[in-house]
Amino acid sequence: MQFDHIGLVVPDLASGEAYCRDVLGLSHFSVAVEDPLQRVWVQFVHDDHGLCYELVAPAGEESPVTQVLKSRRNVINHLAYRVASLPESAARLREQRHLPLGPSQPAIAFGGSHVQFFLSPLGHIVELIEGIV
């Protein structure tokens, strides 16, 4: 697995971008993308050392991140990793007591590559992104 990004849940991309720009001093933003299948808006921002943050905002009340915002828990939401084979890596995580939070789905933010989320035994979320490692 190769580290890809840290996911941060924000109320909307404008406030997430303002925070990253004004507080963290970041300026390398991607274009915002709506993913209707995931029911979120996403935007990536990189720091000068290559660390990537994914800003994740709800695209409606039915978004899976809406409850995160209401509870203000798990706002630092997930650690994402690129894997060569999502089925193989998912099987390995399941063997290591990670619980799938749903099936794999294509994600617009990653060019249609499949992603899948897991709850780790430590209580954090791990995202697997299938693609070139």
N, C-alpha and C positions, 0 to 999 in steps of 0.2 A: 504494500500500500504506500502511496506517495501522498504526502500532505498537500491539500489544495487550498482550503480557506476556512475561516471562522465565520459562522452565520450569526448575524445580529438581527433580532426582530425589532422593527421600528414602527411607529404608528403610521407613517407615510414616508416615502422616499425623500421628500423635500426636507423634512426635519432630520432624517438620518444623514443626508448629505451635508446639511448645515452644521450638524454636530461634528462630523468628520473633518470638515473644512475649518470651522472656527475653533474647536477644542483640540483636535488631534493634529491639525495643520496639514491634512491630506489634500491632494489636488488631482490625483490620477483616477478619474471616475470613468466607468464604462457608460454606455447608453442604457437607460432603463428599459426593462423588458417585462411585459405582462405574460404570465403563464396561466392560461385558463384551466389547464388540467390540474396544476398544483394549487390554483386559486390564490396566487400571490403575484406581487410585483417584485422584481429583484434588480439590484444594481451592484456592481462590484467596484471596489476602491482598493488601490494598492498604495502601500507606503514606499518610501525610498529604499527600503531593504528587501522588497519583494513580498512582504506579508500581504495576503489578500483577505479582505473582509467582504462578505456578502450581506448587503442590506436587504432584509426581507420584510415587505409590508403587505398587509392583507389586501386582497382584491375583492372586498365584500364581506358581509357578516358570516358567510359560510366558510371562510378561509380557515385552514387549520391553525393559523397563528393568532387569530382573534382572541382566543382564550388566554394565550400567553400574555397578550397586552393587557387584558382585563385583570389577570391575577398578578401581573408584574413578576412572574416567576419564569425562569428559563429564557430570559431575554437574550443572554448570551446562549444561543440556542443549540448550535451543533458544530462539530468538527467534521470536515469533509475530506475524503481521500479519493484519489483516482485509483482505479484498479483495472487490470487488463481484462478480467472476466468477472462480471458482477455475480453470476450464479455460483462460481467457485468461491469467491470472497464472501458472499452472503452465507453459504453453507458453513464456511469456517467460523464466521461470527456466531451463527446459531449454535455450533458445537461449543463455542466459548460463552454460552448463556446470554447472548444478545437476542432480544425479542424484536422481530420485525414489526414496524408500526404500520405496515401496509405493503401492498405488492410493489414491485418495481414499475416505474412509469417513465415515459420519455419526458425530458425537460427542455423547454425552449432555450433556456439560458445556456445549455450545453449542447446546442445544435441538434437536439433530438436524442442525444445519448440517454440511456436509461439511468435513473437514480433510484435509490432505495434507502429508507431511514430505519435505524435500529435503536432501541433503548439498551444501553450497556448495563452490565450488572452494577456499575458504579453510579448509575442514575443520569448519565449524560447521553445525548443523542449523537449517533455516528451516521453520517451520510456517505454512501458509496456512490461514486460516479464512474460508470463504465467508459473506458476510453484508453487512449495511449498513455502509458505510464512512463 
